[in-house]
Amino acid sequence: MTNFARTLTAAAVAAAALAATPALAATSATTPATATAQIVKPLVLTAKQNLDFGTIVLANVTANTNVSMSLAGVVTCGTGLTCSGAPKQAIFNVQGSNNQVVHIYSATSTLTGSAGGTLTFTPTLPAGATVTLTTSGVPGNDFNVGGSFVIGTATLDGVYTGNINVTVDYN
């Protein structure tokens, strides 16, 4: 092998070794990240009082008319209806972890009449549909639910019943 061939071979080996070696960074940087976990108690939801609109008399209903109950339990009857009795708003209790915001959800439901017929009940929830827990666990926080439905000219008399489905979840 000639000097030229030896030099060329040595240069090729050196080039291959350099190519296989990763380049080193001139500087390095490191920074930590923070890990966080919030642990909360499971939510417990209890119905404490059923909603009762009282007695509604179909005096002279000539068109669809609304019956509504406020969160305070005040019933308002539309045209052609007379409301009486001792109405009560629904009351629910939620328990969980102190100072946590809990969202309240509820959808429309069907009230079925004892003599047939149905009414669509639309719930009314607290403002913002949230409650901030002021205790951890018992006694929890109460919130009220009202609602409304429409009575039409073809609405049958009878006792109408159905469920108010309420769900709560942490914010």
Secondary structure, 3 states (H helix, E strand, C coil): CCHHHHHHHHHHHHHHHHHHCCCCCCCCCCCCCCCCCCCCCCCEEEEEECCECCEEEECCCCCCEEEEECCCCCEEECCCEEEECCCECEEEEEECCCCCEEEEEECCEEEEECCCCEEEEEEECCHHHEEECCCCCCCCEEEEEEEEEEECCCCCCCCEECCCCEEEEEC
